[in-house]
Amino acid sequence: MKQLEALDTLVASIVEPAATQVDRDAVFPSTALDALADAGLLGLLSAPEVGGLGGSFADASRVVTGLARSCASTAMVVTMHYCATAVIEKHGGDAVRREIAAGRHVSTLAFSESGSRSHFWAPVSGAVPEGDAIALSGAKTMVTSALKADSYVWSSRPVTAEGASTLWLVDAANPGLSQPKAFDGLGLRGNASAPVTAKAAKVSVSDRLGADGEGFAIMMETVLPLFSVLNASCSLGLMESALERAVGHVSGARFDHLGSSLAELPTLRAYLARARIRADMVRTLLDDTLDALAGGRSDALLRVLEIKAAAAEAALEVTDTAMRVCGGAAFRKDLGIERLFRDARAASVMAPTSDVLYDFVGKALCGLPLF
């Protein structure tokens, strides 16, 4: 796919030069998104029939990994856009699908709530009939691209049906939505993550994505596999970048009085070796997860549950190792490792958290129902 071939150039010329400012000033990466739109990559998962590229999960993983090597904030914005796109492709109208395919519409997920926390599949937000409309009310605690995206894939309790949830496509300009406060985070500072509150935000029945009460099934079948893969891809990109920067530093930094480099210390080489092995194990598991999903293998769900936790925890270790082997130099902003260290903290606490996933994997191994 020729559009993917342009990714490295786009990252080097636009994403990487802006990454420091995006992090330092919590700047939403609009310029990078414009470039991705021009390259056709915002419509990567859109079907060719609406003007998209018809890309695969593996293609999306490649994009997110490449972006995360330079700017994890940009990678996470694109991750959430791709997840929302996957839902809209299956259940949305042609008009918005064409806008997404053309790169003129950015969407995102609005699932997380304080009332259900890491159990993102069980919203407590309400949806009640109000004349010919549906009034949405509730508070989403952490929405990527809040007030920057054009729409939200919003979860609520069903209107009348049984089930855990219903999904809606909500225009970000809906007058019933507000952002009560900015979110000043440790890492991923440029992804405009913030709470979004709905107070009688009116939508039409035609804005519903799937049937009333089908939200849980859509989350499990469409959102969770893609989100897990792309979240892991982001973690992998962070690890690759941390290792590259750490190896470059220890190879170049010298003990002048000894005439040797830091890389000649066996202890540092051992640290780097263990970090390299962890990153390679994640890449192998990620590739196998993509293969399991593409082939419809019986172990696909297990791999989906494993990959996010495995990548998130490995990213914690690898970025910590990069900080350790680079010593005091890693505390400087110019080396870039401390930014990667901070960005890597997010994946393990992003729903479903690593601890929740460990429980799910354990249930799967023991033949117990997940929910």
SERO-4910 file (N, C-alpha, C, O; in steps of 0.05 Angstrom, whole numbers):
BEGIN
 pado doro    nc1    nc2    nc3   cac1   cac2   cac3    cc1    cc2    cc3    oc1    oc2    oc3
  Met    A     17    -24      0      0      0      0     18     25      0     33     30     19
  Lys    A     16     41    -21     35     63    -25     32     84     -3     51     98      4
  Gln    A      7     87      8      4    107     29     20    100     54     30    118     68
  Leu    A     23     74     60     39     66     83     69     71     78     84     76     97
  Glu    A     77     71     53    105     75     47    113    104     53    137    110     56
  Ala    A     94    122     54    100    150     60    101    156     90    108    178     98
  Leu    A     95    136    106     93    140    135    119    149    147    120    168    163
  Asp    A    141    135    141    167    142    153    175    171    147    185    185    164
  Thr    A    171    179    122    177    207    115    160    227    130    170    247    139
  Leu    A    135    220    132    116    238    146    124    241    175    124    262    187
  Val    A    131    218    188    139    218    216    164    235    220    166    251    238
  Ala    A    184    230    202    210    244    205    208    274    200    221    289    213
  Ser    A    190    282    181    189    310    174    169    326    190    173    351    192
  Ile    A    149    313    201    127    328    214    123    320    243    122    337    261
  Val    A    121    294    248    115    285    275    138    288    295    135    299    316
  Glu    A    161    278    287    185    280    304    193    308    311    198    313    335
  Pro    A    195    327    292    203    354    300    183    368    319    192    386    335
  Ala    A    158    360    319    138    373    337    135    359    363    121    369    381
  Ala    A    147    335    367    141    318    390    147    332    417    132    329    436
  Thr    A    170    345    418    178    358    443    158    380    451    150    381    474
  Gln    A    149    396    432    130    417    439    103    406    445     89    415    463
  Val    A     95    385    431     69    372    436     68    363    465     48    366    479
  Asp    A     90    351    475     92    342    502     94    365    522     79    367    542
  Arg    A    113    383    517    118    405    536     94    423    540     88    430    563
  Asp    A     81    430    519     60    450    520     32    438    518     12    452    516
  Ala    A     31    411    518      5    397    516    -10    406    491    -33    414    493
  Val    A      4    407    468     -8    416    443    -20    393    428     -7    373    423
  Phe    A    -45    395    420    -58    375    404    -44    374    377    -40    395    364
  Pro    A    -37    350    367    -21    347    342    -37    352    316    -39    334    300
  Ser    A    -49    375    313    -66    380    290    -50    379    264    -60    369    244
  Thr    A    -26    389    264    -10    389    239     -4    360    230     -5    354    206
  Ala    A      2    343    249      7    315    243    -18    302    232    -17    286    213
  Leu    A    -41    308    244    -67    296    234    -73    306    206    -83    291    189
  Asp    A    -67    331    201    -72    342    174    -54    327    153    -63    320    131
  Ala    A    -30    322    161    -12    307    143    -21    278    139    -20    268    117
  Leu    A    -30    266    160    -41    239    158    -66    238    141    -70    219    125
  Ala    A    -82    259    143   -106    261    126    -98    264     97   -109    250     80
  Asp    A    -79    281     91    -70    285     64    -58    260     52    -60    255     28
  Ala    A    -46    244     69    -34    219     59    -55    196     57    -48    174     48
  Gly    A    -79    202     65   -100    182     64   -101    163     87   -117    144     88
  Leu    A    -84    167    107    -81    148    129   -102    151    151   -106    132    166
  Leu    A   -117    173    152   -139    174    171   -162    157    161   -179    149    176
  Gly    A   -163    152    135   -183    135    123   -173    107    119   -184     92    102
  Leu    A   -152     99    133   -140     73    129   -160     50    132   -159     31    116
  Leu    A   -177     51    153   -195     29    158   -223     33    145   -240     15    147
  Ser    A   -226     55    131   -251     59    116   -252     42     91   -231     36     79
  Ala    A   -276     33     84   -279     15     61   -274     30     35   -280     54     33
  Pro    A   -263     16     15   -259     29    -11   -285     40    -23   -284     59    -39
  Glu    A   -307     28    -17   -333     37    -28   -341     65    -20   -357     78    -33
  Val    A   -329     74      3   -334    102     11   -309    119      7   -308    142     17
  Gly    A   -289    109     -7   -265    125    -12   -241    119      6   -221    133      4
  Gly    A   -244     99     23   -222     93     42   -202     73     30   -205     65      7
  Leu    A   -183     65     46   -161     48     37   -167     18     42   -154      1     30
  Gly    A   -187     13     59   -194    -15     64   -171    -30     78   -167    -54     72
  Gly    A   -156    -17     95   -133    -29    108   -140    -49    129   -163    -51    138
  Ser    A   -121    -64    137   -124    -85    157   -116    -76    185   -105    -54    188
  Phe    A   -121    -93    205   -111    -87    232    -80    -85    231    -69    -68    245
  Ala    A    -67   -102    216    -38   -102    214    -28    -75    202     -8    -64    211
  Asp    A    -43    -64    183    -36    -38    172    -38    -16    193    -21      1    196
  Ala    A    -60    -17    208    -65      2    229    -43      0    251    -34     20    261
  Ser    A    -35    -24    257    -14    -29    277     12    -16    268     27     -5    283
  Arg    A     18    -19    242     43     -8    231     42     23    234     63     35    241
  Val    A     20     35    228     18     64    230     22     73    259     38     92    264
  Val    A      8     61    278     10     69    306     38     64    317     48     81    332
  Thr    A     50     42    311     77     36    320     96     58    310    113     68    325
  Gly    A     94     64    284    112     84    272    108    111    285    128    126    289
  Leu    A     83    119    290     78    145    303     89    145    331    101    165    340
  Ala    A     85    124    346     93    123    374    123    124    378    132    133    399
  Arg    A    138    116    358    167    118    360    175    147    363    196    153    375
  Ser    A    160    166    353    166    194    354    148    209    373    157    227    388
  Cys    A    122    203    373    103    219    389     79    201    397     62    195    381
  Ala    A     79    192    422     58    174    431     31    188    432     10    176    430
  Ser    A     31    215    437      6    230    437     -8    227    410    -32    222    409
  Thr    A      7    231    389     -5    229    362    -14    200    357    -35    196    346
  Ala    A      2    181    366     -5    153    362    -31    146    377    -47    131    366
  Met    A    -36    157    401    -60    151    416    -84    165    403   -106    153    403
  Val    A    -81    189    393   -103    202    379   -112    185    355   -136    181    350
  Val    A    -92    175    340    -99    159    317   -110    132    325   -128    121    312
  Thr    A   -100    120    347   -111     95    357   -141     98    363   -157     81    354
  Met    A   -149    119    377   -177    123    384   -194    129    359   -217    121    357
  His    A   -182    143    340   -196    149    315   -201    123    300   -223    119    290
  Tyr    A   -181    106    298   -185     80    284   -206     63    298   -222     50    285
  Cys    A   -206     63    325   -226     47    340   -254     57    334   -272     41    330
  Ala    A   -257     83    335   -283     95    329   -291     89    300   -314     83    295
  Thr    A   -272     92    282   -277     87    254   -287     58    249   -306     54    234
  Ala    A   -276     39    263   -284     11    260   -313      8    267   -328     -7    254
  Val    A   -322     21    288   -351     20    296   -368     34    275   -389     23    267
  Ile    A   -360     57    267   -376     73    248   -377     59    221   -398     60    207
  Glu    A   -356     46    213   -356     31    188   -377      9    188   -390      4    167
  Lys    A   -381     -3    210   -401    -25    212   -429    -15    217   -449    -28    208
  His    A   -432      7    230   -459     14    240   -467     43    233   -489     51    239
  Gly    A   -449     59    222   -455     87    216   -466     91    188   -467     73    172
  Gly    A   -474    116    183   -485    123    157   -463    129    137   -440    134    144
  Asp    A   -470    128    111   -451    132     90   -438    160     90   -415    163     83
  Ala    A   -454    180     98   -444    207     97   -419    211    115   -399    221    106
  Val    A   -422    203    140   -399    205    158   -376    186    151   -353    193    155
  Arg    A   -383    163    141   -362    145    132   -346    157    109   -321    154    109
  Arg    A   -359    171     91   -344    184     69   -326    207     79   -304    211     70
  Glu    A   -336    221     99   -320    243    111   -295    232    124   -274    244    122
  Ile    A   -298    210    139   -275    198    152   -256    187    131   -231    191    133
  Ala    A   -266    174    110   -249    163     90   -232    185     76   -209    180     68
  Ala    A   -244    209     73   -231    231     60   -212    246     78   -198    265     70
  Gly    A   -211    238    104   -194    252    123   -205    278    133   -190    294    145
  Arg    A   -231    282    129   -243    307    138   -258    305    164   -270    324    174
  His    A   -258    281    176   -273    277    201   -256    259    219   -249    237    212
  Val    A   -251    269    243   -236    253    264   -256    245    286   -271    262    295
  Ser    A   -256    220    293   -274    211    315   -258    199    337   -233    196    335
  Thr    A   -271    192    359   -257    180    382   -278    166    399   -302    168    395
  Leu    A   -268    151    419   -285    136    437   -291    152    462   -274    166    472
  Ala    A   -316    151    472   -323    164    497   -337    142    514   -361    141    515
  Phe    A   -320    126    527   -330    103    542   -326    106    573   -344     99    588
  Ser    A   -303    116    581   -295    114    609   -312    132    627   -319    155    620
  Glu    A   -319    121    650   -336    135    670   -326    128    698   -316    106    703
  Ser    A   -329    147    716   -321    142    744   -339    121    757   -330    107    775
  Gly    A   -363    118    747   -382     99    759   -375     70    753   -384     52    767
  Ser    A   -361     65    731   -353     38    724   -324     34    720   -314     12    717
  Arg    A   -308     56    720   -279     56    719   -268     38    697   -275     41    674
  Ser    A   -251     19    704   -238      3    683   -257    -16    670   -250    -29    650
  His    A   -281    -19    680   -302    -36    668   -316    -19    646   -340    -12    649
  Phe    A   -302    -12    625   -312      6    605   -337     -3    591   -352     12    579
  Trp    A   -342    -29    593   -365    -41    578   -391    -36    593   -412    -44    583
  Ala    A   -391    -24    617   -415    -22    633   -420      8    640   -416     15    663
  Pro    A   -428     24    621   -433     52    627   -457     56    646   -475     40    647
  Val    A   -456     78    661   -479     86    677   -493    111    666   -513    119    677
  Ser    A   -482    122    645   -494    145    631   -522    137    621   -527    115    613
  Gly    A   -540    157    622   -568    151    615   -574    159    586   -560    176    574
  Ala    A   -596    148    576   -607    155    550   -637    151    552   -647    129    554
  Val    A   -651    174    550   -680    173    554   -694    187    531   -684    207    521
  Pro    A   -717    176    523   -732    189    501   -742    217    510   -750    221    533
  Glu    A   -740    235    492   -750    262    497   -763    273    471   -749    284    454
  Gly    A   -788    268    468   -801    274    442   -791    255    421   -791    231    425
  Asp    A   -783    266    398   -772    249    377   -742    244    380   -730    231    363
  Ala    A   -731    255    401   -702    253    405   -695    235    429   -713    226    443
  Ile    A   -670    230    432   -659    216    455   -641    235    470   -623    247    458
  Ala    A   -645    238    496   -628    256    512   -608    240    527   -614    223    543
  Leu    A   -582    246    521   -560    232    534   -551    249    558   -547    273    556
  Ser    A   -546    236    580   -536    249    604   -515    232    617   -518    207    618
  Gly    A   -494    244    627   -473    228    640   -446    242    638   -443    262    623
  Ala    A   -426    231    651   -400    243    651   -379    223    643   -375    202    656
  Lys    A   -365    228    622   -343    212    613   -317    224    625   -313    248    624
  Thr    A   -301    207    638   -279    217    654   -254    223    638   -239    241    645
  Met    A   -249    208    617   -223    211    603   -228    205    573   -227    182    565
  Val    A   -231    226    557   -237    223    529   -213    234    513   -207    258    515
  Thr    A   -201    217    497   -179    226    480   -191    244    458   -213    239    448
  Ser    A   -176    266    452   -185    285    432   -211    300    440   -226    308    423
  Ala    A   -214    303    466   -238    317    476   -240    345    465   -221    361    467
  Leu    A   -262    352    453   -268    377    440   -249    383    417   -249    406    406
  Lys    A   -234    364    408   -217    366    384   -227    349    362   -225    356    338
  Ala    A   -238    326    369   -250    308    349   -276    320    339   -287    338    350
  Asp    A   -285    309    316   -310    318    305   -334    303    316   -357    313    315
  Ser    A   -329    280    327   -351    264    338   -341    245    359   -317    240    361
  Tyr    A   -359    234    375   -353    214    395   -370    190    390   -394    192    384
  Val    A   -358    166    393   -374    142    395   -379    139    425   -362    131    441
  Trp    A   -404    145    433   -412    150    461   -427    126    471   -445    116    457
  Ser    A   -421    116    495   -436     94    506   -455    103    528   -450    122    543
  Ser    A   -478     90    529   -498     96    549   -512     70    557   -508     49    544
  Arg    A   -528     71    577   -545     49    583   -567     48    561   -573     68    549
  Pro    A   -578     24    556   -598     22    535   -622     40    541   -628     47    565
  Val    A   -636     47    520   -661     64    524   -683     47    535   -695     53    556
  Thr    A   -689     25    522   -711      7    532   -702    -22    531   -714    -39    545
  Ala    A   -682    -29    516   -675    -57    513   -660    -68    537   -650    -53    554
  Glu    A   -658    -95    537   -640   -108    556   -611   -105    546   -607    -99    523
  Gly    A   -593   -109    564   -565   -107    556   -549    -87    572   -561    -71    587
  Ala    A   -523    -87    569   -506    -69    585   -504    -41    574   -501    -22    589
  Ser    A   -506    -38    547   -501    -12    536   -512     -9    508   -519    -28    494
  Thr    A   -513     16    499   -519     24    472   -499     45    463   -490     61    479
  Leu    A   -492     45    438   -473     64    427   -486     84    409   -505     78    395
  Trp    A   -475    109    410   -486    131    394   -463    146    381   -441    147    391
  Leu    A   -469    157    358   -450    176    345   -459    204    352   -480    213    343
  Val    A   -443    218    368   -451    244    379   -432    265    367   -408    263    369
  Asp    A   -444    285    355   -429    308    344   -415    322    367   -428    328    387
  Ala    A   -389    327    364   -375    340    386   -384    368    391   -380    380    412
  Ala    A   -398    380    371   -409    407    375   -437    407    387   -450    428    389
  Asn    A   -447    384    395   -473    382    408   -474    402    431   -457    400    449
  Pro    A   -494    419    432   -495    439    454   -499    428    482   -496    442    502
  Gly    A   -507    402    483   -511    390    509   -485    379    521   -485    369    544
  Leu    A   -463    381    506   -437    372    516   -420    395    527   -421    417    517
  Ser    A   -404    389    547   -386    408    558   -361    394    569   -362    371    575
  Gln    A   -339    409    570   -315    399    582   -310    414    608   -302    437    608
  Pro    A   -315    400    631   -314    414    657   -286    424    665   -284    444    679
  Lys    A   -265    410    656   -238    419    663   -218    406    644   -224    385    632
  Ala    A   -195    419    642   -174    407    626   -161    385    642   -163    384    666
  Phe    A   -147    366    628   -134    344    641   -104    348    638    -94    347    615
  Asp    A    -89    351    660    -61    356    659    -47    330    667    -44    325    691
  Gly    A    -38    315    648    -28    288    654      2    286    655     16    304    647
  Leu    A     11    263    666     39    257    668     51    253    640     72    264    634
  Gly    A     38    237    624     47    231    597     24    234    577      2    241    585
  Leu    A     30    227    552     10    231    531     -3    258    533    -28    261    531
  Arg    A     13    278    537      3    305    544    -10    319    520    -24    339    524
  Gly    A     -5    310    496    -16    324    473    -41    312    461    -50    321    441
  Asn    A    -52    292    474    -75    278    462   -102    290    471   -123    278    465
  Ala    A   -101    313    484   -126    327    492   -145    310    507   -169    311    504
  Ser    A   -134    293    524   -151    276    541   -164    292    563   -150    307    577
  Ala    A   -190    290    566   -204    307    585   -232    295    590   -242    279    574
  Pro    A   -245    303    612   -272    294    617   -291    308    597   -286    331    588
  Val    A   -313    295    590   -334    307    574   -361    300    588   -366    277    594
  Thr    A   -377    320    592   -403    316    606   -426    321    587   -426    341    572
  Ala    A   -445    304    588   -470    308    572   -493    314    591   -497    300    611
  Lys    A   -507    336    585   -530    344    601   -553    347    581   -556    368    568
  Ala    A   -570    327    580   -592    327    561   -583    333    533   -595    350    519
  Ala    A   -561    320    525   -551    324    498   -568    308    479   -569    283    480
  Lys    A   -582    321    461   -602    308    445   -590    297    419   -575    311    405
  Val    A   -596    272    414   -589    258    389   -614    245    378   -634    242    392
  Ser    A   -612    237    353   -635    223    341   -631    193    341   -608    184    345
  Val    A   -652    179    338   -650    150    337   -631    141    315   -618    120    317
  Ser    A   -630    156    293   -613    149    271   -583    152    278   -566    142    263
  Asp    A   -577    165    300   -549    168    309   -540    144    325   -517    142    333
  Arg    A   -558    125    330   -551    101    345   -533     83    327   -539     80    303
  Leu    A   -512     72    339   -494     54    325   -501     25    334   -493     17    355
  Gly    A   -514     11    316   -524    -15    324   -551    -13    338   -561      9    341
  Ala    A   -561    -36    346   -588    -36    359   -585    -28    388   -564    -29    400
  Asp    A   -608    -19    399   -609    -13    428   -601    -38    444   -613    -59    440
  Gly    A   -582    -35    462   -574    -57    479   -551    -74    467   -541    -92    480
  Glu    A   -542    -67    442   -521    -83    429   -493    -71    434   -474    -81    423
  Gly    A   -491    -50    450   -465    -38    454   -444    -56    465   -421    -55    456
  Phe    A   -451    -73    484   -431    -92    495   -420   -110    473   -396   -114    472
  Ala    A   -437   -121    457   -428   -139    436   -409   -125    416   -389   -136    408
  Ile    A   -416   -100    409   -399    -84    391   -372    -79    404   -351    -80    391
  Met    A   -373    -72    429   -347    -67    444   -329    -91    443   -305    -89    438
  Met    A   -341   -115    449   -325   -139    451   -316   -149    423   -293   -159    420
  Glu    A   -333   -146    403   -327   -158    377   -311   -139    359   -295   -148    343
  Thr    A   -315   -113    362   -302    -93    345   -281    -76    359   -259    -73    349
  Val    A   -289    -65    382   -271    -45    395   -248    -59    409   -225    -51    405
  Leu    A   -254    -78    426   -233    -90    443   -210   -102    427   -187    -96    434
  Pro    A   -215   -118    406   -192   -129    392   -174   -107    379   -150   -109    381
  Leu    A   -187    -88    367   -171    -67    354   -157    -49    374   -133    -43    371
  Phe    A   -171    -42    395   -159    -25    416   -135    -39    429   -114    -27    433
  Ser    A   -138    -65    435   -116    -79    448    -92    -81    430    -69    -77    439
  Val    A    -96    -86    404    -75    -88    385    -61    -61    382    -36    -59    381
  Leu    A    -76    -40    379    -64    -13    374    -52     -2    399    -32     12    398
  Asn    A    -63     -7    423    -51      2    447    -24    -12    451     -4      1    459
  Ala    A    -23    -38    445      2    -52    446     22    -42    425     46    -41    430
  Ser    A     12    -34    402     29    -23    381     42      3    390     65      8    385
  Cys    A     26     19    405     37     44    416     59     38    436     80     51    436
  Ser    A     54     18    454     74     11    473     99      0    460    122      6    469
  Leu    A     96    -15    438    119    -25    424    135     -3    411    160     -3    413
  Gly    A    122     17    399    136     39    388    152     55    408    174     63    403
  Leu    A    140     58    432    154     71    454    179     56    462    201     67    466
  Met    A    177     29    464    200     13    471    222     14    451    245     17    458
  Glu    A    214     13    425    234     14    404    250     41    405    274     41    401
  Ser    A    235     62    409    248     88    410    266     91    435    288    102    433
  Ala    A    257     81    457    273     82    482    299     67    478    320     76    487
  Leu    A    297     43    467    321     27    462    340     40    443    364     40    447
  Glu    A    329     51    421    346     64    402    361     88    414    385     91    410
  Arg    A    347    104    430    360    127    443    380    118    464    401    130    467
  Ala    A    373     97    480    391     88    501    417     76    489    439     82    498
  Val    A    414     60    468    437     48    455    455     70    443    480     69    445
  Gly    A    442     89    431    458    111    419    473    126    441    496    135    436
  His    A    461    130    464    474    145    485    498    130    497    520    140    499
  Val    A    493    104    504    515     90    517    537     83    498    560     79    506
  Ser    A    531     83    472    552     78    452    569    103    448    593    101    441
  Gly    A    557    126    451    571    151    446    584    164    471    604    178    469
  Ala    A    573    159    494    583    170    519    609    156    527    610    131    526
  Arg    A    630    171    536    656    158    540    667    165    568    661    186    580
  Phe    A    683    147    577    701    152    599    728    161    587    744    144    579
  Asp    A    732    186    585    756    196    572    782    186    586    802    181    573
  His    A    781    185    612    805    177    626    812    147    623    834    138    628
  Leu    A    792    131    614    796    103    609    798     97    579    806     75    571
  Gly    A    789    116    562    789    111    534    769     90    525    773     75    507
  Ser    A    745     89    539    724     70    533    697     83    534    694    105    545
  Ser    A    677     69    523    650     79    523    634     65    545    642     45    555
  Leu    A    610     77    551    592     64    570    584     36    560    578     18    576
  Ala    A    583     33    533    574      7    522    594    -16    528    587    -39    525
  Glu    A    617     -9    537    637    -30    544    633    -40    573    648    -58    582
  Leu    A    613    -30    587    607    -40    614    588    -64    611    565    -61    601
  Pro    A    596    -87    620    579   -111    617    552   -108    630    532   -118    620
  Thr    A    551    -94    653    525    -91    667    505    -76    649    482    -83    648
  Leu    A    514    -54    636    496    -39    619    487    -55    595    464    -54    587
  Arg    A    506    -70    584    498    -87    561    478   -108    569    460   -114    553
  Ala    A    480   -118    593    460   -139    602    433   -126    606    412   -138    599
  Tyr    A    432   -102    617    406    -88    619    394    -84    592    370    -90    588
  Leu    A    409    -75    573    399    -70    546    390    -96    533    370    -96    518
  Ala    A    405   -117    537    398   -143    526    371   -152    536    354   -162    520
  Arg    A    366   -150    562    341   -158    573    318   -141    562    296   -151    557
  Ala    A    323   -115    559    303    -98    548    297   -105    519    274   -104    510
  Arg    A    317   -111    504    314   -119    476    297   -144    474    279   -146    457
  Ile    A    303   -163    491    288   -188    491    258   -183    497    240   -195    485
  Arg    A    252   -166    517    225   -160    524    210   -148    501    187   -155    495
  Ala    A    223   -129    488    210   -116    465    205   -135    442    184   -135    430
  Asp    A    224   -153    437    221   -173    416    199   -193    422    185   -202    405
  Met    A    197   -200    448    175   -218    456    148   -205    451    129   -219    442
  Val    A    146   -179    457    120   -166    452    115   -165    422     92   -170    413
  Arg    A    135   -158    406    131   -157    377    121   -185    366    103   -186    349
  Thr    A    133   -206    376    125   -233    368     96   -239    376     81   -250    360
  Leu    A     89   -232    400     62   -237    410     42   -219    394     20   -228    388
  Leu    A     50   -195    388     33   -177    372     28   -189    345      5   -189    335
  Asp    A     49   -198    332     46   -210    305     28   -234    306     11   -239    289
  Asp    A     31   -250    328     14   -274    330    -15   -266    336    -34   -280    326
  Thr    A    -19   -245    351    -47   -235    356    -60   -226    330    -83   -233    325
  Leu    A    -45   -212    314    -56   -203    288    -62   -227    270    -82   -227    256
  Asp    A    -45   -247    271    -49   -271    255    -74   -286    265    -90   -296    249
  Ala    A    -77   -287    292   -101   -301    303   -127   -287    295   -146   -300    289
  Leu    A   -127   -260    296   -150   -245    288   -156   -248    259   -179   -252    251
  Ala    A   -136   -246    242   -140   -248    213   -150   -275    205   -165   -278    186
  Gly    A   -140   -296    219   -147   -323    212   -171   -334    227   -179   -357    223
  Gly    A   -183   -318    245   -205   -327    261   -199   -351    278   -215   -369    283
  Arg    A   -174   -352    289   -166   -374    305   -181   -376    331   -192   -356    341
  Ser    A   -183   -400    342   -198   -404    367   -186   -390    391   -199   -385    411
  Asp    A   -160   -384    389   -146   -371    412   -144   -341    408   -129   -328    422
  Ala    A   -159   -330    389   -157   -301    383   -164   -284    407   -150   -265    413
  Leu    A   -186   -291    421   -194   -275    445   -172   -275    466   -167   -255    478
  Leu    A   -161   -299    471   -140   -301    491   -116   -283    483   -105   -269    501
  Arg    A   -109   -283    458    -87   -266    449    -94   -236    453    -77   -220    461
  Val    A   -119   -229    447   -127   -201    450   -125   -193    479   -116   -170    485
  Leu    A   -132   -210    497   -131   -204    526   -101   -202    535    -95   -186    552
  Glu    A    -85   -219    523    -56   -220    531    -40   -196    521    -24   -185    536
  Ile    A    -45   -188    496    -26   -170    483    -24   -143    496     -2   -131    498
  Lys    A    -47   -131    504    -46   -104    516    -31   -105    542    -13    -88    547
  Ala    A    -37   -125    559    -23   -127    585      6   -132    581     23   -120    595
  Ala    A     13   -151    563     41   -158    559     57   -133    549     79   -128    559
  Ala    A     46   -119    530     60    -96    519     62    -73    539     82    -60    541
  Ala    A     40    -68    554     40    -47    574     61    -51    595     76    -33    603
  Glu    A     62    -75    606     81    -81    627    110    -82    617    128    -73    631
  Ala    A    114    -91    593    141    -91    581    150    -62    576    173    -56    580
  Ala    A    132    -45    568    139    -17    564    148     -3    589    166     13    589
  Leu    A    135    -10    612    144      0    638    172     -8    643    189      8    652
  Glu    A    178    -33    638    205    -44    644    226    -33    625    248    -24    634
  Val    A    220    -32    599    240    -23    579    246      6    582    270     14    581
  Thr    A    226     23    586    232     51    589    246     57    616    262     76    617
  Asp    A    240     41    636    254     44    662    284     36    658    301     49    668
  Thr    A    288     15    642    316      7    637    331     29    621    354     34    627
  Ala    A    317     41    602    330     63    587    338     86    605    359     97    602
  Met    A    320     92    624    327    113    643    351    105    660    369    121    666
  Arg    A    352     80    668    373     70    686    401     70    672    420     80    683
  Val    A    402     59    648    428     57    635    439     84    625    463     87    622
  Cys    A    421    103    621    430    130    612    436    148    636    446    170    632
  Gly    A    430    140    660    437    155    684    425    183    684    403    187    676
  Gly    A    442    202    693    432    229    695    424    242    669    407    260    668
  Ala    A    437    233    647    430    244    621    401    239    613    389    254    598
  Ala    A    389    217    624    362    211    617    342    230    630    319    232    621
  Phe    A    350    245    650    333    264    663    330    290    646    313    307    652
  Arg    A    348    294    627    346    317    610    325    313    589    320    291    579
  Lys    A    312    335    582    291    334    561    302    327    533    289    314    517
  Asp    A    327    336    528    337    334    500    342    306    492    340    300    468
  Leu    A    347    287    510    351    260    502    325    246    495    325    227    479
  Gly    A    303    256    506    277    246    498    268    221    513    245    213    510
  Ile    A    285    209    529    277    184    542    258    189    565    240    172    569
  Glu    A    261    211    579    242    215    601    214    220    591    194    213    605
  Arg    A    211    231    567    184    234    555    172    206    549    149    201    554
  Leu    A    188    188    537    179    161    532    172    147    557    153    132    558
  Phe    A    189    151    578    184    139    604    156    147    615    141    130    625
  Arg    A    150    173    613    124    183    622    101    173    605     80    164    616
  Asp    A    105    173    579     84    164    561     77    135    565     54    127    563
  Ala    A     97    119    571     93     90    574     77     83    599     66     61    601
  Arg    A     74    102    618     59     95    642     29     92    637     15     79    652
  Ala    A     19    103    615    -10    104    611    -22     77    604    -44     71    614
  Ala    A     -9     61    588    -22     37    578    -30     18    600    -51      5    598
  Ser    A    -15     15    621    -21     -4    642    -46      4    658    -59    -13    671
  Val    A    -52     29    658    -76     39    674    -99     47    656   -119     56    666
  Met    A    -96     44    630   -117     50    612   -136     26    609   -127      4    604
  Ala    A   -162     31    612   -181      9    613   -182     -6    587   -181      6    565
  Pro    A   -183    -33    589   -181    -49    613   -152    -50    623   -134    -56    607
  Thr    A   -148    -45    649   -122    -43    660   -108    -70    659   -120    -91    654
  Ser    A    -81    -70    663    -66    -95    663    -78   -114    684    -80   -138    678
  Asp    A    -84   -104    707    -95   -122    728   -121   -135    720   -126   -158    726
  Val    A   -139   -119    708   -164   -130    698   -159   -151    677   -172   -172    676
  Leu    A   -140   -146    659   -134   -165    638   -122   -191    649   -128   -213    639
  Tyr    A   -105   -188    669    -94   -212    682   -116   -230    693   -115   -254    691
  Asp    A   -136   -217    705   -159   -233    715   -174   -246    692   -182   -270    695
  Phe    A   -178   -232    670   -192   -243    647   -177   -267    636   -188   -288    630
  Val    A   -150   -264    633   -134   -286    622   -135   -310    641   -137   -333    632
  Gly    A   -134   -305    667   -137   -327    687   -163   -341    685   -164   -365    686
  Lys    A   -185   -325    681   -211   -338    678   -212   -355    652   -222   -377    653
  Ala    A   -200   -344    631   -200   -359    606   -185   -385    609   -193   -406    599
  Leu    A   -162   -384    623   -146   -408    627   -161   -429    644   -158   -453    640
  Cys    A   -177   -419    663   -191   -437    681   -219   -446    671   -234   -460    684
  Gly    A   -226   -436    646   -251   -443    635   -275   -430    647   -297   -440    646
  Leu    A   -270   -407    660   -292   -392    673   -302   -370    654   -287   -360    637
  Pro    A   -327   -362    657   -338   -340    640   -324   -314    647   -317   -309    671
  Leu    A   -319   -297    627   -305   -272    632   -322   -252    647   -312   -236    662
  Phe    A   -348   -253    642   -366   -233    654   -388   -247    669   -406   -234    681
***
